Amino acid sequence: MKAPPFAYARARNLSEVFDLLERHGAGAKILAGGQSLMPALNMRLSSPELLIDISRLREHAGVQVKNGHVHIGALTTHTAIGDSADIRKHLPLLSDAVEYIAHPAIRNSGTFGGSLAMADPAAEWPACCVALDAQIVLASQSGTRRVAARNFFEGLYTTALKSSEVLTEVVIPIPGAGYRHAFLELARRRGDYAIVGVAALAKVTNGALGDLRLTFLGAGGKPMLAV
């Protein structure tokens, strides 16, 4: 299949991104790693006038631990998250989930922020972010705002991200002592599109579970938090 025609611009900084978004509005799409967007273009699920390439804005990639939170830049690749000692130490749910994401070539190019912005209901990262009570950082000309992951995903490929905004960072609180996690996924073959899966987090105290968070992927139009 072949993508529809579109214009292309490579941004050198966020100011250029904001200017292009202001001029083109909903007709523009952000291109990061492209591992989610390009198939959508080829299948004609998306038909933007302009692709804004932000892949060179490397200041928005990487993992940092600050004040009891893990900050993950939107352009951090799936592989970089899987390789991060800080992620393994503080957010092992992400370390376990990354192994289920597609195949190595895709994990090497696909980005954390790109997966969240695409909001595929069968994707691993959205479910993990809901389970971990993450905050999604959105930037625009007028400043930044944070949206809880539980409110960010609104439906099938639909988020709280406005046409004038860019997802720049995800901030996740480090679970306290006693928290346990699990990630399970059912697919025809490892790396195939998930049929269903669950990201789980809970605090274990005297053999009992508290603050239990079960977030299902592939079970609806968005990550489904059991209540």
NORVEN-V567812 format. One record per pair of residues at least 12 apart in sequence whose C-alpha atoms are under 8 Angstrom apart, sorted by the first residue. I is the first residue (numbers start at 0). J is the second residue. If there is no record, write none. Layout:
I_J ; I_J
//
This chain:
0_41 ; 0_42 ; 1_40 ; 1_41 ; 1_42 ; 1_43 ; 2_37 ; 2_40 ; 2_41 ; 2_42 ; 2_43 ; 2_46 ; 3_40 ; 3_41 ; 3_43 ; 3_46 ; 4_48 ; 5_46 ; 5_47 ; 5_48 ; 5_49 ; 5_50 ; 6_48 ; 6_49 ; 6_50 ; 7_49 ; 7_50 ; 7_51 ; 7_52 ; 8_49 ; 8_50 ; 8_51 ; 8_52 ; 9_51 ; 9_52 ; 9_53 ; 10_51 ; 10_52 ; 10_53 ; 10_55 ; 10_56 ; 11_53 ; 11_55 ; 11_56 ; 12_53 ; 12_56 ; 13_56 ; 14_140 ; 16_51 ; 16_53 ; 17_139 ; 17_140 ; 17_163 ; 17_164 ; 19_51 ; 20_162 ; 20_163 ; 20_164 ; 21_163 ; 23_48 ; 23_49 ; 24_162 ; 24_163 ; 25_47 ; 25_162 ; 26_47 ; 26_48 ; 26_49 ; 27_47 ; 27_48 ; 27_49 ; 27_50 ; 27_51 ; 27_162 ; 28_47 ; 28_49 ; 28_50 ; 28_51 ; 29_50 ; 29_51 ; 29_52 ; 29_53 ; 29_165 ; 30_50 ; 30_51 ; 30_52 ; 30_53 ; 30_54 ; 30_113 ; 31_52 ; 31_53 ; 31_54 ; 31_74 ; 31_109 ; 31_110 ; 31_113 ; 32_54 ; 32_74 ; 32_76 ; 32_108 ; 32_109 ; 32_110 ; 32_113 ; 33_108 ; 33_109 ; 33_113 ; 34_105 ; 34_108 ; 34_109 ; 35_109 ; 35_113 ; 35_114 ; 35_117 ; 36_117 ; 54_74 ; 56_74 ; 57_74 ; 58_72 ; 59_72 ; 59_73 ; 59_74 ; 59_75 ; 59_167 ; 59_168 ; 60_72 ; 60_73 ; 60_74 ; 60_75 ; 60_76 ; 61_74 ; 61_75 ; 61_79 ; 62_75 ; 62_80 ; 62_83 ; 62_85 ; 62_86 ; 63_85 ; 64_85 ; 67_172 ; 67_173 ; 68_170 ; 68_171 ; 68_172 ; 68_173 ; 69_86 ; 69_89 ; 69_170 ; 69_171 ; 69_172 ; 69_173 ; 70_168 ; 70_169 ; 70_170 ; 70_171 ; 71_168 ; 71_169 ; 71_170 ; 72_111 ; 72_112 ; 72_167 ; 72_168 ; 72_169 ; 73_110 ; 73_111 ; 73_112 ; 73_113 ; 73_166 ; 73_167 ; 73_168 ; 73_169 ; 74_110 ; 74_111 ; 74_112 ; 74_113 ; 74_167 ; 75_110 ; 75_111 ; 75_112 ; 76_106 ; 76_107 ; 76_108 ; 76_109 ; 76_110 ; 76_111 ; 77_97 ; 77_100 ; 77_106 ; 77_107 ; 77_108 ; 77_109 ; 77_110 ; 77_111 ; 78_97 ; 78_103 ; 78_106 ; 78_107 ; 79_107 ; 80_93 ; 80_94 ; 80_97 ; 81_93 ; 81_94 ; 81_97 ; 81_98 ; 89_173 ; 89_174 ; 90_173 ; 90_174 ; 91_180 ; 92_127 ; 92_180 ; 92_181 ; 92_182 ; 92_198 ; 93_124 ; 93_127 ; 95_181 ; 95_182 ; 96_123 ; 96_124 ; 96_127 ; 96_182 ; 97_123 ; 99_123 ; 99_184 ; 99_189 ; 99_190 ; 100_122 ; 100_123 ; 100_190 ; 101_189 ; 101_190 ; 101_191 ; 101_192 ; 102_190 ; 111_124 ; 112_166 ; 112_167 ; 112_168 ; 112_169 ; 116_158 ; 116_160 ; 116_166 ; 117_156 ; 117_157 ; 118_152 ; 118_155 ; 118_156 ; 118_157 ; 118_158 ; 118_221 ; 119_155 ; 119_156 ; 119_221 ; 120_155 ; 120_156 ; 120_216 ; 120_217 ; 120_218 ; 120_219 ; 120_220 ; 120_221 ; 120_222 ; 121_192 ; 121_193 ; 121_194 ; 121_195 ; 121_196 ; 121_216 ; 121_217 ; 121_218 ; 121_221 ; 121_222 ; 122_193 ; 122_216 ; 122_217 ; 123_216 ; 125_148 ; 125_152 ; 125_222 ; 126_197 ; 126_198 ; 126_214 ; 126_215 ; 126_216 ; 126_222 ; 126_223 ; 127_198 ; 127_214 ; 128_148 ; 128_171 ; 129_148 ; 129_149 ; 129_214 ; 129_222 ; 129_224 ; 130_198 ; 130_199 ; 130_200 ; 130_212 ; 130_213 ; 130_214 ; 130_224 ; 131_171 ; 131_172 ; 131_174 ; 131_200 ; 132_147 ; 132_148 ; 132_149 ; 132_171 ; 132_172 ; 133_147 ; 133_148 ; 133_169 ; 133_170 ; 133_171 ; 133_172 ; 134_146 ; 134_147 ; 134_148 ; 134_169 ; 134_170 ; 134_171 ; 135_147 ; 135_148 ; 135_151 ; 135_166 ; 135_168 ; 135_169 ; 135_170 ; 136_166 ; 136_167 ; 136_168 ; 136_169 ; 136_170 ; 137_160 ; 137_164 ; 137_165 ; 137_166 ; 137_167 ; 137_168 ; 138_164 ; 138_165 ; 138_166 ; 138_167 ; 139_163 ; 139_164 ; 139_165 ; 140_163 ; 146_159 ; 152_221 ; 152_222 ; 153_221 ; 154_220 ; 154_221 ; 155_220 ; 155_221 ; 156_220 ; 156_221 ; 176_202 ; 177_202 ; 177_203 ; 177_204 ; 178_200 ; 178_201 ; 178_202 ; 178_203 ; 179_200 ; 179_201 ; 179_202 ; 179_203 ; 180_198 ; 180_199 ; 180_200 ; 180_201 ; 181_197 ; 181_198 ; 181_199 ; 181_200 ; 182_196 ; 182_197 ; 182_198 ; 182_199 ; 183_196 ; 183_197 ; 183_198 ; 184_196 ; 184_197 ; 193_217 ; 194_217 ; 195_215 ; 195_216 ; 195_217 ; 195_218 ; 196_215 ; 196_216 ; 196_217 ; 197_213 ; 197_214 ; 197_215 ; 197_216 ; 198_212 ; 198_213 ; 198_214 ; 198_215 ; 198_216 ; 199_211 ; 199_212 ; 199_213 ; 199_214 ; 200_212 ; 200_213 ; 212_224 ; 212_225 ; 213_225
//
